[in-house]
Amino acid sequence: MSWGPHGLFFLAILDSAGLPVVGGVDALLIAIATNNPGQAYLAATLAVAGSLAGSLVLFGIARKGGEVLLTKHISGRRGARLHVWFQRYGLVTVFIPAISPLPLPMKIPIFCAGALQVRISYFIAVVLAARAMRYFALAYLAQRYGHETFRFLVSHGLLVAAVAIGLAIAAAVGLRIYQRHEAALGVPE
């Protein structure tokens, strides 16, 4: 807390790189935005940047040797289906936990994205979009509701989950349309 938004940046890197800090980034962001509303959006920006940096570390590690590990633990036919499914829709599995303030596992989908050689530009776009929506929404709510932000989120949990799922569906549809557009233009995946 004493490091302010810059501490949030480092915490977000650690959390997204694989050292679990369940709810820590969200809680610190809300605390910073509540205690110093003028720094709310700076804190959100640094949380997004830190989360992207940490996610890219895990993505890069998985990209170097993760497919071998993934292949070793998943049988042939099931592994092939997972590979095809993740290539087509897998980034939705990154988007949902990245946007949801509910604690959902994000490291496994990031690892799968790297191991299965998902295009890095898609990965970056999904993480940036989801984390920006999540952290800027939390900064806004913390400015508006202060210390009651967690209570607000809990009491409106169903709405928060519905919005996250709706955004995930919209992202999946948008990604699919984009992929079809690229395929029509002959752009290689």
Salt bridges, closest charged atoms under 4 A:
ASP15 OD1 - LYS107 NZ 3.56
ASP26 OD2 - ARG134 NH2 2.49
GLU67 OE2 - HIS83 NE2 3.74
GLU148 OE1 - ARG151 NE 3.10
GLU182 OE2 - ARG119 NH1 3.08
